[in-house]
Amino acid sequence: MPLTRTGTSYRSGGSGEHLLVLLHGLGATGAVWDRLLPLVERDWPGAWAAPDLRGHGRSPAEPPYGYAVHAADVAELAAAAGAARVTVLGHSFGGVVGAVLGGGWYGVEVAGVVAVGVKISWTDEEEAGARRMAGRPPQVFATREEAEDRHLKLAGLRSLATPGDPVAAAGVREVEGGFGVALDPRTFSAVGPRVEEVLARCAAPLRLAAGAGDPMVDLATMQRVDPGAVVLPGAGHNAHWETPEAVWALVAAP
């Protein structure tokens, strides 16, 4: 995997000055795009990149972890790739990062942002729960299988994949005493800024979408930001994994 100057690890392919950036959600890695990448390779006319956001996977565990820092990391990746403009497809937390990048503050021309499964409304209790997660020490597991199972839970993929699958292995690393999830718990400290306000500041064209069975967001909530928001039948929170063709159609015809 190539690295940016600050160490962001990413997979890439294709060629050209128009870069598609695939941004995973909180707790996941760039491997969550594996089911969608064949469509990207088939249809996307430029280059693409699927990074592990800082604190995740093979990228450095270096706070701070706010939306703006992640957006700056993506801007650096775009510069390293020689991109003249960028389109972002982001899932959940990655969708918010894409919207921040689309605000126009990072010297990157953003052609559009498609954000899938973004949790817009957070209760005080949910925010407090995220802060508690951020304060917990990393867990060490005796076996790789246990660590992979924990990663799948954190990524919201436990019902969609099993330990041993590549998407599970991508979120685990060997540590002293056993195996750990390749996630800095402090990444959960990013939760807090009002997501609706963040999305509303995106200057680039923004399309919101979510699976019909996504418990984190509904159509009416998305329509407060994007009147043209889309519901994807047959999908839950991880629509890009469950119905990649439907998600890809949003990028091909935003």
N, C-alpha and C positions, 0 to 999 in steps of 0.2 A: 504494500500500500504506500502511495506517496504521502508526504507530510508537508504541511505549510511551515513557514518560518517559525511560528510559535508552537508547532508540534501537532496541529490537528491532523488526525489520520483520516484518510478518505479513499474510497474506491472511485474509479473514474473510467470513462470510455467515450467513444465518439470523437468528433473533432469539429472545430468551428468556433466562432466568436460568441455564439448564443449558448449560454450555459444553463442547463437545467440542474437545480440543486434540490436534492431530496433530503428533507430534515425530519428525523425521527422524533418520537415523543419522549417525555421524561421517563427515565428508567430503561429505555430500549437502546439499540445500537442501529447503525446503518444497515444491518442485515435484515431488518424488517421490510426492506424494499425488494427482497429477493424474488418475490412472486410478481412484482410489477416490472422488474428490470427487463425481462424479455420483450415487453411491449415498448419500453423506452428504446431498446436497441433496434427494434423493428421500425419505429415510427419517428423518433426524435431527430430533427435535421441537424442538430449541433452536437455539442459536447454535454456530458452529464457528470455529476459528482454526488456521491452519497457519503457524507462524513459521519464520523462518530463525534457528537458534540462534546465539548470539554467536560471532563468528569465522567464520561461514558466510554465503554469499550476500550479501544487502544489509544485514545487521546489523553492528554495530560490531565491529571486531577489537580487543577490549579484554580482556586476561587479568585475573584468573585464569579458567581454563576447567574447573574441577572440577565434578562432578555437582551439588553443592549450589548453586553459583553459577547454573548453568543452571536448576535448580529454582526459585530465587528469581526469575529472569527470567520464568519461566512464571507464578509467583504474581502478579507485577506485571502481566503481561498479563491474567490473570483479573480482577484488580481494575479495570484500565482498561476491560474489557469489561462490568463490572457483574455478573459471574457470582456466583450464590449457591452453586453447586457445579460441580464439574468432573469430566468423564470424560476419561481420557487413552488415546490409542492411540499407542504409540511403537514405532519400529523400531530394533532394535539399541541403540546408545548412547542414543537417545531413549527407549527402553523403560526403561533404568536411571534416566534423569532422571525419568521418570514415577513410578517406584517410590519415588524419594527424595521427590518431592512428596507422594506418598501416605503418607509417614511421619508426617504430622500436625504438622510443625514450622513450617509457613509460613502459617498462618492461613487456609488454603483447605480447604473441605470437598471431599474427593475421593470421588466415588461409586464409582469403580472404575478399574483400570488394566489395559489389555491390552497386553502387551509381546511383540513378534514378532521372532524372530531375534536374541535377546540372547546374545552370547558370554559364557558363565558362567565357563568355566575358561581361565585364561591361564597360559602357561608363563613362566619367567623370561626366556627368549630372546625371546618375543613382547613382553613388557613393555619389554625393552631396545630392541627394534626400534621400538616406539612412541616411546620417548625420543629415539632417533636422528632419527626423522621430525620431532619437535618442534623439533629443533635445526637443521634445514636451512633455508636462506634460501628465500624464495619464488622460483619459477621464472618466467622471462619467455619467452614464445613469440612467434615471428615472425608467426604467423597465428592467427586466432580458431579455426579448425578444430583446430589442434594443442592449443590450450588446452582446448577442449571435450572432445577425446579424453582428455586428462589428467584432467579433472574426472570424466568417466564412469568412468575406472579407479578413482579415489579413492572414488567413491560406490558402487562395485561394480556399475555398470550397463553396462559396456562391451559385454557380450554381449546386452544387452536394448535398447539405444538407440544412436543414431549421432550424430556431430556434425551440428549443424543442427536436431536435435530440440529442442523447447522445454525439456525437462528438462536438456539439455546446455548450452543457452544461459544458463540460470538460474545456472549455476555459474561463469561467466566474466565478467571485467570488463577494460576497457581500462586499461593501466598505461603508465608511461613506457617507451618502447622496444618496445611491442607489446601483448600480451595475457597476462593471468594468471588463474589459478584463484582464484575468490572464496572462498578458504579460508586462514585464518591457520594455518601449520603448527604453531604452538604449541598448537592445540587437542588435539593428540595427547598433550600432557602430562597430560591427564585420566586416561589409562590408569594403573592401579596399584592402587586400592582393590579388595579382594576382592569381586567382583560378587555372588557367592552370598550373602555377608553383607549387602550392600546391599539385595538383593531381599527377603531374609528380614525386614528391618525395615519393610517396607511394611505399614502398618496397614489400608489400604484393600483391598478384594477385588482380588486379583491373578490374572490368567490369563496363563500363558505359552504361546506357540505358536511353531512354526518350520516351514518348508518341509521336506518329506521329504528333499529333496536339499541341505539347508543343511549345508555342511561345518563350520560354526562351533559347532553345538550339536546334541545328540541328545535323544531322548525321556527316556532314563534320567537324564541330567544335569538336564533341566528338572524332572523329577518329584521331585528332591531338595528343590526349593523349592515346586513346585505339583504335588501328586499328580494333579490333573485336567488337566495340560498336554496340548496338542493338537498333532498332526502334520498338516500340510496337504499332501495329495497334489499332485503336479504342480508344486511350487514349490521354489525354492532359497532363497538368503539373502534376496532381495528379494521375499518373498511378496506384500507389498502392491502391488507392481507387476505381478507375474506372475499372481496369482490374487486380485484385489481382492474378488471376491464372497465367497470363503471367509474372508478376513480380516474383511470387514465383518460377516459372520455372527457373529463372536466378540464384536463390540461390540453388535450388536442383541440377542444372547442370551448375555451373558457367563456 
